[in-house]
Structure formats: structure tokens, C-alpha cells
Amino acid sequence: VSVLDALFTSTSAVCVTGLVTVDTGTDYTLAGQWIILTLIQLGGIGILTFLALAISAMGRRMDLQSKAAVEDSLYQGNVASQFSENFRRIVKVVALIELAGALALFAALVPGHAVGHSMYSAIFHSISAFCNAGFSVYSDSLEGLRGNPLFLITIMTLIFMGGIGHAVLGELAIAVRRRLTRRRTGASPHRFSLNAKIALKVSAGLIIIGALLIGLSGTTSGDPVERASEALFQSVSARTAGFNSVPVGQLPLGSLFVLVVLMFIGGSPGSCAGGIKTTTLAVWWARFRATFRGDFRAVLGKRYIPEEIGRKVTMLIGLALTWNLLGVLVLSWTEDATLSQVLFEQVSAFGTVGLSTGLTPELSVVGKLWIILTMFVGRLGPVTIAMSSVKTRRGSVQYAEGRVMIG
């Protein structure tokens, strides 16, 4: 493995992308695979999370601005009083989910494989799926396991939970606990926050609509049941993870386009997923709907959306589109590939998804360096923009209004 390929893999692991230029299962030793898995876990939970825990462990105090920045990236609430509690809860929840996922995957694998192999594969894929990394120790990703429903259902569940956001996971845990103890304690049902409602509704809608469109566009299977299951799995995986149960390069152009849209949108804030995020899409739609109706303010869930958030959404989507268009141009210069391949690979890297039509292993040196940069931008860019304050400033010079023809 060359230095550039090793750098590519480590960036892909830390950015929980899953794009690879070499085979993870055969070209890396067992020690190398464990290093990759460690980088995936660090990238999945978040470098900021581990930094905050390390600072807390050393007995140092973080100022309110630093706490607010970390909390904002995770979409949490009370900054000052719940900071340490939130991070401890995140680590506990992640550990429990990944352990449960590993046990379910082990049960799915052990009937046809050796116990040791099943255990290692279960641990690796549980962490990779929850962290939405898409790394696999199998050369064909999960194509060889598409006849194993328990394995694929577990992977889809882990992907969904990893891409929904730590804050939403916490609210789901509270809701389940209250429902289970309601008769004994008399506790009222949990009222989900606006962020949780948007994340859950948009995620569910994207999965269903994506599966329907992929199923209609076509997969690699002619059997209706297999076609439906393949469409559902790829709809779940395309938004965040990058596992594939079918050869992506053999999918029809319509299915590839649907996957590109899902990869661009991504998961929810504060999660392991990339993309512009589900809440960004919801706010953009609310602003579009308000403008179309002639309203002054966007409304979501019977709540007005602050104009500052609207400006951040506009900036985020604008920069994301600009970066991806620039990437398509760069890769079209450096690679001998079709426009659909270049677009798919670029958006997959930006959305930290990891699906590939087969172009990534064939990338030139410049192409690999660009994809490395894109994975890094895709992982940190949306969070950085969301954490920045976009304030309206009045210039010292006031100009007269000018009318411009549009449309």
C-alpha cells in the first residue's frame, strides 16, 4: 500500500466516508484493519467529543463559547449545565448500540462461518454501520450477504440510528423509557423537540421516497421481492453509510441519479452522517413554500424559523453546490470517465457516503488528492458553517435600490 493510498484510507476512515482505493480486507493486515476501525470510531463519535472528554478528564474548565460551539455541532440544549452529562450519555449510548448491533450481526453470520471470523466481522461492521462509515472487510462490500435478511436489517437499523443524530437518539431513549414505565410512574409521554420531529419525519420520508424511486428506476435484480429489498437497503445506505448490496456501477442511470440526490442531502445534525442534512432541507423547503405563498417568515411544525438560520441554510446549500460543481470540473479534467461517474464519485465524497461506481480505485494522483480534500470539507464544512454566526451588517454607505429582471 502506497503512502497516498494509506493517506486516502485514513482520511476516509476519520471522515467516516468509506471510499477506498485498495481492498480493506485483503490489502491491509489485521493490525491495519483495527487501526482503520479505531479511526472510524473516533470520526464517528466526533473529534470534538473526545477532545471535550479529555479536557474534562484533565480537570480543566472550558469556557462557555467553546462549550457552545461543541454543543451546537451536536444540536444539544442547555450548554452550561448539561455539557459533561451530554458527552457521557453519547459515549454510553454509542457503546450500547454498537454492542447490540454486533451481537445481532454475530447471530446472523455464525451459522455459515467460523466463530472467530463471525465475531470479528460482526464487531467491524457494527461500528462501521453505526458510524456510517461504509467500510467492509469483504471485497464486494455486502453483495455476498444480500441473501441474509437478519444481517441486512441489522445494518440498516444501525445506519439509521447513527445518521439520526445523538440528540434525537437521546429523545427516543427517553420516549421509550417513559412508555415502558408509564403505568408504574404515571409519567406523561415525551414531547419531541422540533429538531427531533423534523429529523425523524424527513429521514423516514427520504427512505420511503428513495426506495420507491430506486425500485421504479430499476436495480440489478428481476425478482420483485429482491428488487424491493435492494431498493430499500440502498435508499437507507445512500444517505449516510455507503454499504452496497448490489454492484453500484451496474445500476441504471435513473437509480444513480436518485442515489446522488440522497447522498447530497445526507443525514441529520449531530450525527455520524454527512451531506447538507435533513433539517437544512426542511428549512429550505419551508422558506421556498413561504416565498411562494408570499409569507414573510418560514414556518415548520407551527414554529417560525429565525432569519439567521435561513441565511445559514442558504449559505450552506450554495457552498455545497459550488464545491460539488467545482469537483465535477476538476475530476473531468483529471480522469478518463463519464460525467455520471464523476458526479457520483464527487457527491459521494462530499456527502461522506462511500458508494462508488468503480472509479475511485482508478483515480489519478490529482484525483485522489481532490477526493481526500472533498471528504475533509464534506465532514467539517457543514458543521463549521452551522456553528458560524451569519449576521446582517449595515454598511456605512447606503445605496439606492436597483430593479433587475429575473427568470
C-alpha positions in Angstrom: 0.0 0.0 0.0 1.5 3.3 -1.1 1.7 6.4 1.2 -1.0 8.1 -0.8 -3.4 5.2 -0.6 -2.7 5.0 3.2 -3.5 8.7 3.5 -6.6 8.2 1.4 -7.8 5.3 3.6 -7.1 7.2 6.9 -8.9 10.3 5.7 -11.8 8.2 4.5 -12.0 6.4 7.9 -11.7 9.6 10.0 -14.3 11.4 7.8 -16.4 8.2 8.0 -16.8 8.1 4.3 -15.8 4.6 3.1 -14.3 5.3 -0.3 -11.2 3.2 -0.8 -8.5 2.9 -3.4 -7.4 -0.6 -2.1 -9.2 -3.6 -0.7 -9.6 -3.2 3.1 -10.0 -6.9 3.8 -7.0 -8.1 1.7 -4.6 -5.3 1.3 -4.4 -4.4 5.0 -3.2 -6.6 7.8 -5.3 -7.4 10.8 -3.5 -4.7 12.7 -4.1 -2.2 9.9 -7.8 -3.1 9.9 -8.0 -2.4 13.7 -6.3 1.0 13.1 -8.9 1.8 10.5 -11.7 0.7 12.8 -10.3 3.0 15.6 -10.2 5.9 13.2 -13.8 5.2 12.2 -14.9 5.2 15.8 -13.0 8.5 16.5 -14.5 10.1 13.4 -18.0 8.7 14.2 -18.4 10.0 17.7 -16.5 13.1 16.8 -13.1 14.5 17.5 -14.7 17.4 19.4 -16.4 14.9 21.7 -13.2 13.2 22.6 -11.4 16.5 23.0 -14.1 17.7 25.4 -13.9 14.4 27.4 -10.1 14.6 27.5 -10.2 18.2 28.8 -12.8 17.3 31.4 -10.8 14.3 32.5 -7.7 16.5 33.0 -9.7 18.8 35.3 -9.7 21.8 33.0 -12.6 24.1 32.5 -13.9 25.0 29.1 -15.2 28.5 28.5 -18.9 29.0 27.5 -18.0 29.9 24.0 -16.1 26.6 23.5 -18.9 24.6 25.1 -21.5 26.3 22.9 -19.5 25.5 19.8 -19.3 21.8 20.6 -23.0 21.7 21.8 -24.1 23.5 18.6 -22.4 20.9 16.4 -24.3 18.2 18.3 -27.5 20.2 18.4 -27.9 19.9 22.2 -29.7 22.2 24.6 -28.5 23.6 27.9 -24.9 24.4 27.3 -23.6 25.2 30.7 -25.3 22.6 33.0 -25.5 19.6 30.7 -22.2 19.7 28.9 -20.4 16.8 30.7 -23.6 14.8 31.1 -24.3 15.0 27.3 -21.0 13.6 26.3 -21.0 10.8 28.9 -24.5 9.9 27.6 -23.3 9.9 24.0 -20.5 7.5 24.7 -22.8 5.2 26.7 -25.5 5.2 24.0 -23.0 4.5 21.2 -21.3 1.7 23.1 -24.7 0.0 23.9 -26.0 0.3 20.3 -22.8 -1.0 18.8 -22.7 -3.9 21.2 -26.3 -4.8 20.5 -25.6 -4.5 16.8 -22.5 -6.7 17.0 -24.5 -9.4 18.8 -27.2 -9.4 16.2 -24.7 -9.5 13.3 -22.9 -12.3 15.0 -26.1 -14.3 15.2 -26.7 -13.7 11.5 -23.1 -14.7 10.5 -22.3 -17.6 12.8 -24.4 -20.3 11.1 -22.3 -20.2 7.9 -18.9 -19.0 9.2 -16.3 -19.8 11.8 -17.0 -18.3 15.2 -13.8 -16.2 15.3 -14.5 -14.8 11.8 -18.1 -14.1 12.6 -17.2 -12.3 15.9 -14.6 -10.1 14.2 -16.8 -9.3 11.2 -19.8 -8.5 13.5 -17.7 -6.1 15.6 -16.2 -4.4 12.5 -19.5 -4.0 10.6 -21.4 -2.9 13.7 -19.0 0.0 14.3 -18.7 0.8 10.6 -22.5 0.8 10.2 -23.4 2.9 13.2 -20.6 5.4 12.4 -22.0 5.5 8.8 -18.5 4.7 7.5 -19.3 2.0 4.9 -16.0 0.2 5.4 -16.2 -3.6 5.0 -13.8 -6.5 5.3 -15.4 -8.1 2.3 -14.2 -7.2 -1.2 -17.7 -6.8 -2.6 -19.0 -4.9 0.4 -22.2 -6.6 1.4 -23.2 -8.1 -2.0 -22.4 -11.6 -0.8 -24.8 -11.2 2.1 -27.9 -9.8 0.3 -29.5 -13.2 0.9 -29.1 -12.8 4.7 -32.1 -10.7 5.8 -31.1 -10.5 9.5 -27.7 -9.1 8.7 -29.0 -6.5 6.3 -31.9 -5.4 8.6 -29.4 -5.0 11.4 -27.1 -3.0 9.2 -30.0 -0.7 8.1 -31.0 -0.2 11.7 -27.5 0.7 12.8 -27.2 3.1 9.8 -30.5 4.8 10.6 -29.6 5.2 14.3 -26.1 6.5 13.5 -27.5 9.0 11.0 -30.4 10.4 13.0 -28.3 12.4 15.5 -27.2 11.9 19.1 -29.7 14.4 20.4 -32.6 12.6 18.6 -31.3 9.2 19.9 -31.4 10.6 23.4 -35.0 11.8 22.9 -36.0 8.4 21.5 -34.5 6.7 24.6 -36.4 9.0 26.9 -39.7 8.3 25.0 -39.2 4.6 25.1 -38.3 4.6 28.8 -41.4 6.7 29.7 -43.7 4.4 27.7 -42.3 1.4 29.4 -42.7 2.9 32.9 -45.8 4.9 32.4 -48.1 2.6 34.3 -45.8 2.4 37.3 -44.7 6.1 37.5 -47.6 7.8 35.8 -45.2 9.8 33.6 -46.6 11.7 30.7 -45.5 10.8 27.1 -42.3 12.5 25.9 -42.9 15.6 23.7 -40.3 15.6 21.0 -38.4 18.8 20.2 -38.9 20.5 16.8 -35.4 19.3 15.7 -36.3 15.6 16.5 -39.6 15.8 14.7 -38.0 17.3 11.6 -35.2 14.8 11.6 -37.4 11.8 12.1 -40.1 12.8 9.5 -37.6 13.9 6.8 -35.5 10.8 7.3 -38.5 8.5 7.0 -39.8 10.4 4.0 -36.4 10.2 2.2 -36.0 6.5 2.9 -39.5 5.7 1.6 -39.4 8.0 -1.4 -35.9 7.0 -2.3 -36.7 3.3 -2.1 -39.8 3.8 -4.4 -37.8 5.8 -7.0 -34.9 3.3 -7.0 -37.4 0.4 -7.3 -39.1 2.1 -10.2 -35.8 3.1 -11.9 -34.5 -0.4 -11.5 -31.9 -2.5 -9.7 -29.8 -5.5 -10.7 -32.5 -8.0 -9.8 -35.6 -9.0 -11.7 -37.4 -10.7 -8.8 -39.9 -8.2 -7.3 -39.1 -9.1 -3.7 -35.4 -8.9 -4.1 -35.8 -5.7 -6.1 -37.8 -4.1 -3.3 -35.3 -5.2 -0.6 -32.3 -3.9 -2.7 -34.1 -0.6 -3.3 -34.8 -0.2 0.5 -31.3 -1.1 1.5 -29.7 1.3 -1.0 -32.1 4.1 0.0 -31.1 3.7 3.6 -27.4 3.3 2.9 -27.0 6.0 0.2 -27.9 8.9 2.6 -25.1 8.2 5.0 -23.2 4.9 5.0 -22.1 3.7 1.6 -22.6 -0.1 2.0 -23.9 -1.7 -1.1 -25.8 -5.0 -1.6 -25.7 -4.7 -5.4 -23.0 -3.6 -7.8 -23.5 0.2 -7.9 -21.8 0.5 -11.3 -24.4 -1.7 -12.9 -27.4 0.3 -11.7 -29.5 2.2 -14.3 -28.8 5.9 -14.7 -32.1 6.8 -13.1 -31.2 4.9 -9.9 -27.7 6.6 -9.8 -29.4 10.0 -10.0 -31.7 9.2 -7.1 -28.6 8.0 -5.1 -26.8 11.3 -5.9 -29.7 13.3 -4.5 -29.8 11.2 -1.3 -26.1 11.4 -0.9 -26.2 15.2 -1.2 -28.9 15.5 1.4 -27.3 13.1 3.9 -28.3 12.5 7.5 -29.3 14.7 10.5 -27.3 17.3 12.5 -25.1 15.9 15.3 -24.9 12.5 13.7 -22.2 10.5 12.0 -23.7 11.3 8.6 -22.5 13.9 6.1 -24.4 15.9 3.4 -26.3 19.2 3.9 -28.5 17.4 6.5 -32.2 16.7 6.7 -33.0 19.8 8.8 -31.3 22.0 6.2 -33.6 20.5 3.5 -36.6 21.1 5.7 -35.8 24.8 6.4 -35.0 25.4 2.7 -38.4 23.9 1.8 -40.2 26.0 4.4 -38.5 29.2 3.1 -39.4 28.2 -0.5 -43.0 27.5 0.5 -43.3 30.8 2.4 -41.8 32.7 -0.6 -44.2 31.0 -3.0 -47.2 31.9 -0.8 -46.0 35.5 -0.2 -45.3 35.0 3.5 -42.6 36.9 5.3 -41.4 34.1 7.6 -40.9 30.4 7.2 -42.9 28.0 9.4 -42.0 24.5 10.5 -44.1 22.5 13.0 -46.1 25.6 13.9 -42.9 27.4 14.8 -41.3 30.4 13.0 -37.8 29.7 11.8 -35.4 32.6 12.7 -34.0 34.5 9.7 -30.4 33.8 10.9 -31.0 30.1 10.4 -32.5 30.7 7.0 -29.3 32.6 6.0 -27.1 29.8 7.2 -29.2 27.3 5.1 -28.8 29.5 2.0 -25.1 29.8 2.6 -24.6 26.0 3.3 -26.6 24.9 0.2 -24.9 27.5 -2.0 -21.4 26.5 -0.9 -22.2 22.8 -1.2 -23.5 23.1 -4.8 -20.5 25.3 -5.7 -17.9 22.9 -4.2 -19.5 19.9 -6.0 -19.7 21.7 -9.3 -16.1 22.6 -8.9 -15.2 19.0 -8.1 -17.0 17.7 -11.2 -15.0 20.1 -13.3 -11.7 19.1 -11.6 -12.3 15.4 -11.9 -13.5 15.7 -15.5 -10.0 17.2 -16.3 -8.0 14.6 -14.4 -10.0 11.4 -15.0 -11.0 9.4 -18.1 -14.6 8.8 -17.0 -18.2 9.7 -17.9 -20.0 12.7 -16.4 -22.3 10.4 -14.4 -19.3 8.6 -12.8 -17.5 11.8 -12.0 -20.7 13.4 -10.5 -21.4 10.3 -8.5 -17.9 10.0 -7.0 -17.7 13.7 -6.2 -21.0 13.8 -4.3 -20.3 10.5 -2.6 -17.0 12.0 -1.2 -18.7 15.3 -0.2 -21.6 13.5 1.5 -19.1 11.2 3.2 -21.1 8.3 1.9 -18.6 6.0 0.2 -20.6 4.5 -2.6 -18.6 4.2 -5.8 -19.3 3.2 -9.4 -15.8 1.8 -9.5 -13.9 5.0 -10.4 -12.2 5.6 -7.0 -9.6 2.8 -7.3 -8.7 4.1 -10.8 -8.2 7.7 -9.8 -5.1 9.6 -10.7 -2.8 11.2 -8.1 -4.5 14.6 -8.5 -7.9 12.9 -8.4 -7.1 11.1 -5.2 -5.8 14.3 -3.6 -9.0 16.1 -4.6 -11.3 13.4 -3.2 -9.2 13.5 0.1 -9.8 17.3 0.3 -13.5 16.8 -0.6 -14.0 14.2 2.1 -12.4 16.6 4.7 -14.6 19.5 3.5 -17.7 17.4 3.5 -17.1 16.2 7.1 -16.2 19.6 8.6 -17.7 22.1 6.2 -21.4 21.9 7.2 -20.6 21.8 10.9 -18.3 24.9 10.6 -21.0 26.8 8.7 -23.7 25.8 11.1 -21.5 27.0 14.1 -20.7 30.3 12.4 -22.9 33.3 13.1 -24.1 35.0 9.9 -25.0 38.5 11.0 -26.6 41.2 9.0 -24.4 44.3 8.8 -25.3 47.7 7.6 -22.6 49.3 5.5 -21.6 52.9 6.1 -22.7 53.7 2.5 -26.4 53.4 1.7 -27.2 52.7 -2.0 -30.5 53.2 -3.9 -32.4 50.1 -4.8 -32.0 48.7 -8.3 -34.5 46.6 -10.2 -33.1 43.5 -12.0 -35.0 41.3 -14.4 -35.0 37.6 -13.4 -36.5 34.4 -14.9 
